[in-house]
Amino acid sequence: MSNYRIAAERLLNSRRAIALTGAGISVESGIPDFRSVNGLWSRYDPTEFGHISSFRESPARVWKMLSEMDEMLLRAVPNPAHFALAEMEKRGLLSLVITQNVDSLHQRAGSRDVIEYHGHTRSLRCDRCRKKFQRDHVSLDILPPLCDCGYAIRPEIVFFGEEIPDEALVNAYKAACDCDLMLIIGTSAVVAPAAYLPRRAKERGAFLLEINLAATGLTNKITDLYFAEPAGKSLRAILSAVVDEEK
């Protein structure tokens, strides 16, 4: 029996399957992993440009990186991996997606139940008065963009040095505790607190199916089924096997 068929049978027999996704799932959409050779952190020191204290000290400087990220995300489109997860949800095979990404590609592909662990860029807010703005209503011609109160506006993402929003933190932890199958896609799961989610799911008896190009700290320790290939290829093949099983 192929590993795709094993994965398909696990999904079909699962009571509650969820997915945990990271930067690797969006590489096929033209968004490099921040830590890759072409990623933002190869040109911008994350301790300088990714920390909330840096933003508050020099928002114009940090917005130089943020505007580049904004342009990249606006160009990106969902890839086959995003569409496959959306189709799995539509078929009742997948309960929800927990994503560490801020690109909104899961929603654009059709996923409805998405926990955005690190926020998103669809809207911005004032870092002082917290007034919110839709992204397409804010011009980035002059940086930093300013609120009516005169303070810098920021995307609704989680900077280094900030806490995960309570709702996302609680809901993701609950989902990890309640699932009996977790798809781990495009993430090495080493950055806390997201790193705890696969381990918590495993402690509660969940089957862990990992899709990553390179082995991670999970692969030889707690992963039950591992695919060392692009997410789009694996997920489409698994979905195809699901369709075959349902015939």
C-alpha positions in Angstrom: 0.0 0.0 0.0 1.4 3.4 -1.0 2.0 6.1 1.6 -0.6 8.3 -0.2 -3.2 5.6 0.3 -2.3 5.2 3.9 -2.7 8.9 4.4 -6.0 8.9 2.6 -7.3 6.1 4.8 -6.2 7.9 7.9 -8.1 11.0 6.8 -11.2 9.1 5.9 -11.2 7.3 9.2 -10.3 10.4 11.3 -12.7 11.8 13.8 -11.1 15.3 13.7 -8.2 16.1 11.5 -6.4 19.5 11.5 -3.5 21.1 9.7 -0.6 23.1 11.0 1.1 25.1 8.2 4.3 27.2 8.0 6.3 29.1 5.4 7.1 26.1 3.4 3.5 25.7 2.1 3.7 29.2 0.5 7.1 28.8 -1.2 5.2 27.5 -4.3 3.3 30.7 -4.3 6.4 32.8 -4.7 6.9 33.7 -1.0 10.4 32.6 0.1 10.8 31.3 3.6 12.0 34.3 5.6 15.1 32.4 6.6 16.0 31.1 3.1 18.7 32.5 0.8 16.2 34.8 -0.9 14.1 35.4 2.2 13.7 38.8 3.9 16.0 37.8 6.8 18.8 37.4 4.4 18.6 41.2 3.8 17.1 42.4 7.0 18.3 41.4 10.4 15.2 40.0 12.2 16.5 41.3 15.6 16.5 44.8 14.0 13.6 44.8 11.7 11.3 42.1 13.1 11.1 43.2 16.7 8.3 45.3 18.1 10.8 47.5 20.0 12.5 48.3 16.7 9.2 49.3 15.1 8.4 51.6 18.0 11.8 53.2 18.0 12.0 53.7 14.2 8.8 52.8 12.4 10.0 54.3 9.1 13.0 52.1 9.1 11.0 48.9 9.8 8.4 49.9 7.2 11.1 49.6 4.6 11.0 45.9 5.2 7.3 45.7 5.7 6.5 47.4 2.4 8.7 44.9 0.6 6.8 42.1 2.3 3.5 43.8 1.5 4.4 43.9 -2.2 5.4 40.2 -2.2 2.2 39.1 -0.5 0.0 41.1 -2.8 1.6 39.4 -5.8 1.2 35.9 -4.3 -1.6 33.5 -5.3 -2.7 30.3 -3.6 -1.0 27.2 -4.9 -2.2 23.5 -5.2 -1.4 22.8 -1.5 -3.7 25.6 -0.4 -6.5 24.4 -2.7 -6.1 20.8 -1.6 -6.5 21.7 2.1 -9.6 23.8 1.2 -11.0 20.8 -0.7 -10.3 18.5 2.2 -12.3 20.9 4.5 -15.1 21.1 1.9 -15.3 17.3 1.9 -15.5 17.2 5.7 -12.0 15.6 6.0 -10.3 18.5 7.7 -11.7 20.5 10.6 -9.5 23.6 10.5 -6.1 25.0 9.6 -3.7 26.6 12.1 -1.3 28.7 10.1 1.9 30.5 11.1 1.8 32.5 7.9 0.3 36.0 7.5 -0.4 35.8 3.8 -4.1 34.9 3.8 -3.6 32.3 1.1 -5.6 29.6 2.9 -8.7 31.9 2.9 -8.1 32.9 -0.7 -8.0 29.2 -1.7 -11.4 28.6 0.0 -10.5 27.5 3.6 -13.1 28.7 6.0 -11.9 27.8 9.4 -8.4 29.2 9.8 -6.6 30.2 13.0 -4.0 32.8 12.1 -1.4 32.2 14.8 0.8 35.2 13.8 -1.9 37.5 12.5 -2.4 38.8 9.0 -1.8 41.8 6.7 -5.4 42.3 5.4 -5.7 45.2 7.8 -3.5 47.6 9.8 -3.9 49.3 13.1 -2.5 52.2 14.9 0.1 51.0 17.4 -1.1 53.6 19.9 -4.9 54.2 19.7 -5.5 50.9 18.0 -7.8 52.3 15.3 -8.1 49.8 12.4 -7.7 50.4 8.7 -8.3 48.1 5.7 -5.0 47.5 3.8 -6.4 48.8 0.5 -7.4 52.1 2.2 -3.8 52.9 3.3 -1.2 54.3 1.0 2.4 53.3 1.4 3.8 56.1 -0.8 5.1 57.8 2.4 6.5 55.7 5.2 5.5 55.1 7.8 1.8 55.4 7.2 0.2 57.5 10.0 -3.0 57.3 11.9 -5.2 60.4 12.4 -3.7 60.6 15.9 -0.3 61.1 14.3 1.2 57.8 15.4 2.5 55.0 13.1 0.2 52.4 11.7 1.3 48.7 11.7 0.1 45.5 10.0 -1.9 43.2 12.3 0.9 40.7 12.5 2.8 39.4 15.6 6.2 41.0 15.8 9.1 39.3 17.7 8.7 40.3 21.3 4.9 40.2 21.2 2.5 37.6 22.6 0.4 35.4 20.4 -3.2 36.8 20.5 -5.2 35.1 23.2 -7.9 33.8 21.0 -5.5 32.2 18.5 -3.4 30.8 21.3 -6.3 29.2 23.1 -8.1 27.9 20.0 -5.0 26.4 18.5 -4.1 24.6 21.7 -7.6 23.3 22.0 -7.6 22.1 18.4 -4.3 20.3 19.0 -5.7 18.6 22.1 -8.9 17.5 20.4 -7.5 16.3 17.1 -6.8 12.6 16.2 -4.8 13.5 13.1 -2.5 16.5 12.5 -1.1 17.4 9.1 2.2 19.3 9.6 3.0 21.1 6.4 6.0 23.4 5.6 7.1 24.0 9.1 9.9 22.7 11.3 7.9 23.5 14.4 10.8 24.8 16.3 9.6 28.3 17.2 7.6 28.4 20.4 4.8 28.4 21.2 3.6 26.9 17.9 6.3 24.2 18.4 4.3 22.8 21.2 1.2 22.0 19.1 2.4 18.8 17.3 3.9 17.5 20.6 0.6 18.2 22.4 -1.4 16.4 19.7 1.0 13.4 19.9 0.6 13.3 23.7 -3.1 13.0 23.2 -2.8 10.2 20.8 -3.0 11.9 17.4 -1.5 10.5 14.2 1.1 13.0 12.8 1.5 13.2 9.1 4.4 15.5 8.1 5.1 17.1 4.7 8.5 18.9 4.6 11.2 19.0 2.0 13.8 18.3 4.6 13.6 16.3 7.8 12.8 18.3 11.0 13.2 17.8 14.7 9.8 16.0 14.5 10.5 13.6 11.7 12.4 10.9 13.5 10.9 11.5 16.9 7.1 11.8 16.8 6.1 11.9 13.1 4.1 8.8 12.0 4.2 9.3 8.3 6.6 11.6 6.4 6.6 12.9 2.9 9.9 14.5 1.8 8.5 16.4 -1.2 6.7 19.7 -2.1 3.4 20.2 -0.3 1.4 20.6 -3.5 2.5 17.2 -4.8 1.8 15.3 -1.6 -1.6 16.9 -0.8 -2.9 16.5 -4.4 -1.8 12.9 -4.4 -3.4 12.2 -1.0 -6.6 13.9 -2.2 -6.6 11.8 -5.3 -6.2 8.7 -3.2 -9.1 9.9 -1.1 -11.3 10.2 -4.2 -10.3 6.7 -5.2 -11.1 5.3 -1.8 -14.6 6.9 -1.9 -15.5 5.4 -5.2 
